[in-house]
């Protein structure tokens, strides 16, 4: 696992990356913006041997500001913060919907007893919204 993280840091630099055990057990790793970079999320396929990562290209383009913090749900959808709230993206990168917020959202996480409450960190406020999915709790390696 240390080799994968070292390779990931070399490839993406200072970008926001979904890493750690939960992400490394998924079939992909996602990376958002760099300070001077484009407004999209890139994905990398996780391989079974070195080199550990295979660039899969642009996963999704942001239509409002930039993507920043993001999390996965149990269905493999990616939930990302953006200037207009939260964007929910399918495992293929298609926009499924948005949760609008009155201010820019910089980060988010799933929580609550059932992991179906989405906590949002805004510019000046924090918000909590119940959603009809659960935050990722089980590794998904080998599944779509």
N, C-alpha and C positions, 0 to 999 in steps of 0.2 A: 504494500500500500504506500509506503514511503517513496518508492520509485515513481509511482503514478503521480503523487502530489508534486514531486520535484519536476517531473516532465510537464505537468500542467502549469506550474509557475513559470517555467521557461517559455512555454508557448503563449500564455495569455498575459504575463506581466502583472500589472497592478489592477486588473479588472476585478469586478465582483464575480465570484465563482461559487456555484453550489458544489461544495466538496464535503469531505468527511465520510464516515462509513455509510450513512444512508444514501448519499449520492453515488459513491463508488460501486455500490451494489446494483445500481440501475444500469440499463444498457447505454445510457448517454450521460454526459456532463454538459452543463450549460454555463455560459459566460456572458455577462452583460457588458456595459460600456467601459471604456477607459475615459479618463478625464477629457482627453482631446479626440476621442474616437467617435465612431458612428452610432446611430440610434437604433441598435438592434441587439438581439440575443444570438450568439453563435452556439452551435452544438458540436460536440465531439463524441464519437462512438468509442466506448471503452472496449479494448481488445483483451484477449486472454494472455498475451505475452508482450514483451517489449518489442517495438515501441508501443506503449500502452494506449495511446490516443490516436485516433484517425479523424481529422477534421471532416465534419459533415456539412459545413457551410452555415449560411444564415438561417436560423430557426424562425425568427419573426422580426418584423420591423415595427418600431414604436411610432404610433400616430399622434402622440401627445407628449412632447418633451423627450425624456429618455427613460428606458427601463433602468431600475436600480435594484432594490432588494427583491428576492423572489423565493418561492417555496413550491413544493410539489404536493398534489393530493394523491389519494390512494388509486385513482383512476389513471394516473400518469399525466394529468394536466399541470401546466405551469401557471402559477399565479404570480404576477409581477406588479410592482408599484410603478406608477407613472405620474405625469403632471396632472392628469384629470381623474386619478383614482387608482383602481386596480384593474388590470387586464387579465382575463382568464384565457389561456391558450391551450388548444388540444395538443396531444403528444406529437402531432404533425406540424404544429406551429400556427394553426388556423385560429383566429380570434373567435372565441365562443361567446364572449360577453364582457361587460365592464361593470364594475361597481363604482359609480360616480361619487366623488368626494368634493367638499367645498374648498379644499386646499390641496396642494401638491402632496403626494404620498411618497415617502422615501424608503420605507421598509414595512414588512408585514410578517406575521407568523400565525400558524394555526395553534389554538389552545382550547382550554375548557376541558371538562370531563370526557366529552366525546370527540375532542379535537375537531369540532365542527364550528368553532367560533374563530373568525378571522380578525386578528388585532392589527390595526393600521397605525403607523406612525406618520403623522402629518407634519406640516411646517410648524404649526403652533398648537396642535391638538393631537390627542389619540382617540381612536374610534374602535368600536367592536361591532362586528356584524355576524349574525348566524348565517351559515351557508348550508346547502344540501349535500355537501361532501365532507369527507374527513381528510385532515392533513395526512401526509404519507407517514405510515407507521411501520410498514413492512418492506424490506428490501425487494426490489423488483428485477434483479439481474436475470436476464434470459427471457423476460416477458416484454411485451410491447408497451 
